[in-house]
């Protein structure tokens, strides 16, 4: 009998210890924030980068004008050492991503990289007096303006997770300067 009582105390102590650990875990879980919503993306002011790119790039740099405030610019960059590549990314009103990229890199390589491997379709779009080729892919869809209409050797890509309507809206808003 003496051996049994000691085993019962040990089992009871283990159950009590487990209970304390579970209780401590619940308390910690309650006080840790659980925000499962989308992160608040900061709006970037790209005016300085745009002026710099327009001075440095050997082609007219594209940037949108007249988009609603629901379109939030979130990323920007110009790399003169990387085929004079201009990039401007937007968070669209419905939460999708749309970006403008321009470069003097070889068009096939640039389009593949900018569109995340999208493939050209037979469809073209007349947007703002320019003919854009439509590309579809697994991750991004894209509209591509090849070296025409005075782009001076640059290829322009409007790509992202947004719908083709959003891509067309962005392409229509682009002003080359």
JODA-V384994 format. One record per residue. N is the residue number from 1. PHI is phi in whole degrees, -180 to 180 (NA if undefined). PSI is psi in radians with two decimals (* if undefined). BURIAL is # if it has 24 or more other C-alpha atoms within 12 Angstrom, else .. Layout:
N;PHI;PSI;BURIAL, N;PHI;PSI;BURIAL
//
This chain:
1;NA;-0.64;., 2;-63;-0.63;., 3;-69;-0.59;., 4;-69;-0.72;., 5;-62;-0.68;., 6;-66;-0.67;., 7;-69;-0.64;., 8;-66;-0.70;., 9;-64;-0.72;., 10;-64;-0.78;., 11;-65;-0.75;., 12;-63;-0.72;., 13;-63;-0.68;., 14;-65;-0.75;., 15;-64;-0.74;., 16;-64;-0.74;., 17;-62;-0.76;., 18;-62;-0.72;., 19;-61;-0.75;., 20;-65;-0.72;., 21;-65;-0.78;., 22;-64;-0.74;., 23;-62;-0.76;., 24;-63;-0.70;., 25;-63;-0.72;., 26;-64;-0.72;., 27;-63;-0.78;., 28;-63;-0.74;., 29;-62;-0.67;., 30;-66;-0.58;., 31;-94;-0.09;., 32;-90;2.23;., 33;-63;2.45;., 34;-124;1.33;., 35;-97;1.78;., 36;-94;0.08;., 37;-76;3.06;., 38;-68;2.52;., 39;-67;2.62;., 40;-80;1.84;., 41;-80;2.31;., 42;-79;2.41;., 43;-76;2.24;., 44;-99;2.53;., 45;-94;1.96;., 46;-102;0.19;#, 47;-61;-0.74;., 48;-66;-0.78;., 49;-63;-0.65;#, 50;-65;-0.78;#, 51;-61;-0.77;., 52;-61;-0.82;., 53;-63;-0.71;#, 54;-67;-0.50;#, 55;-77;-0.63;., 56;-92;-0.58;., 57;-71;2.51;#, 58;-84;0.17;#, 59;-136;2.85;#, 60;-69;2.13;#, 61;-83;2.34;#, 62;-93;2.35;#, 63;-149;2.54;#, 64;-77;2.59;#, 65;-133;2.39;., 66;88;0.15;., 67;-72;2.65;., 68;-68;2.85;., 69;-66;-0.23;., 70;-69;-0.36;., 71;-84;2.12;#, 72;-113;2.00;#, 73;-68;2.26;#, 74;-122;-0.30;#, 75;-153;2.60;#, 76;-153;2.62;#, 77;-173;2.60;#, 78;-135;2.26;#, 79;-125;1.80;#, 80;-69;-0.48;., 81;-85;-0.04;., 82;-123;1.15;., 83;58;0.59;#, 84;49;0.93;#, 85;-87;2.20;#, 86;-109;2.38;#, 87;-140;2.34;#, 88;-142;2.01;#, 89;-106;2.50;#, 90;-129;2.52;#, 91;-94;1.98;#, 92;-74;2.86;#, 93;-55;-0.56;., 94;-92;0.14;., 95;96;-0.06;., 96;-80;2.98;#, 97;-112;2.34;#, 98;-134;2.31;#, 99;-134;2.64;#, 100;-107;2.28;#, 101;-134;2.45;#, 102;-135;2.58;#, 103;-164;2.74;#, 104;-97;0.09;#, 105;-61;2.79;#, 106;-51;2.20;., 107;-53;-0.77;#, 108;-62;-0.76;#, 109;-69;-0.73;., 110;-65;-0.80;#, 111;-63;-0.73;#, 112;-60;-0.76;#, 113;-71;-0.80;#, 114;-69;-0.54;#, 115;-98;0.11;#, 116;57;0.70;#, 117;86;0.25;., 118;-66;2.68;#, 119;-112;2.53;#, 120;-68;2.45;., 121;-106;3.12;., 122;-82;-0.16;., 123;-82;2.40;., 124;-124;2.77;., 125;-126;2.34;#, 126;-92;1.90;., 127;-132;2.11;., 128;59;0.60;., 129;78;0.16;., 130;-123;2.64;#, 131;-99;2.05;., 132;-106;2.37;#, 133;-88;2.45;#, 134;-96;2.31;#, 135;-122;2.47;#, 136;-125;2.60;#, 137;-154;3.13;#, 138;-73;-0.73;., 139;-99;-0.88;., 140;-119;2.64;#, 141;-108;2.82;#, 142;-152;2.73;#, 143;-119;2.32;#, 144;-124;2.25;#, 145;-107;1.94;#, 146;-77;3.02;#, 147;-62;1.40;#, 148;-143;3.07;., 149;54;0.66;., 150;79;0.42;., 151;-83;0.01;#, 152;51;0.91;., 153;87;0.06;#, 154;-102;2.61;#, 155;-108;2.36;#, 156;-112;2.28;#, 157;-126;2.27;#, 158;-112;1.97;#, 159;-139;2.91;#, 160;155;-2.98;#, 161;-87;-0.12;#, 162;-68;2.90;#, 163;-71;2.91;#, 164;-64;-0.53;#, 165;-63;-0.72;., 166;-69;-0.70;#, 167;-63;-0.72;#, 168;-66;-0.67;#, 169;-62;-0.74;#, 170;-66;-0.81;#, 171;-60;-0.68;#, 172;-67;-0.51;#, 173;-83;-0.19;., 174;-70;2.33;#, 175;-119;2.29;#, 176;-98;2.22;#, 177;-147;*;.
//
